[in-house]
Amino acid sequence: QVRLSESGGGLVQPGGSLRLSCTASGESVRNYAMAWFRQFPARQPEFVAAAGWSRGAREYEDSVKGRFTIFRDNDRNAVFLQMDNLKAGDTAIYYCAVDRDYRGDLYYTREDYEDWGQGTQVTVSS
């Protein structure tokens, strides 16, 4: 099992930026897909972004395209989510997750990810 720990959340004004970090322990995530999900109040976690092995293997939810960037650092066993031009609608708890069955296809549903972090709160408000 991979243990994940997120950090970097907080309060930011609309138009501002945050960078979320997710560090994995227990085993290397080099060969796995890693993703970010977010959870709005009274809703299930929803897909935000995912990254596979190569730099070209990236997928984003439509509302964050052009504003969010997911990137990995395999030497640090970590994945990051750079969030720019934040909007009030981005307010949510953000989770990172790992797909240990990754074979080249990135998935958008939470059921495809086996291990999850505890989440970090992002609040966008003036």
HELIX and SHEET records of a PDB file:
HELIX    1   1 ASP A   62  VAL A   64  5                                   3    
HELIX    2   2 ASN A   74  ARG A   76  5                                   3    
HELIX    3   3 ALA A   88  ASP A   90  5                                   3    
HELIX    4   4 ARG A  110  ASP A  112  5                                   3    
SHEET    1   A 4 ARG A   3  SER A   7  0                                        
SHEET    2   A 4 LEU A  18  SER A  25 -1                                        
SHEET    3   A 4 ALA A  78  MET A  83 -1                                        
SHEET    4   A 4 PHE A  68  ASP A  73 -1                                        
SHEET    1   B 6 GLY A  10  VAL A  12  0                                        
SHEET    2   B 6 THR A 120  VAL A 124  1                                        
SHEET    3   B 6 ALA A  92  ASP A  99 -1                                        
SHEET    4   B 6 ALA A  33  GLN A  39 -1                                        
SHEET    5   B 6 GLU A  46  ALA A  51 -1                                        
SHEET    6   B 6 ARG A  58  TYR A  60 -1                                        
SHEET    1   C 4 GLY A  10  VAL A  12  0                                        
SHEET    2   C 4 THR A 120  VAL A 124  1                                        
SHEET    3   C 4 ALA A  92  ASP A  99 -1                                        
SHEET    4   C 4 ASP A 115  TRP A 116 -1                                        
END                                                                             
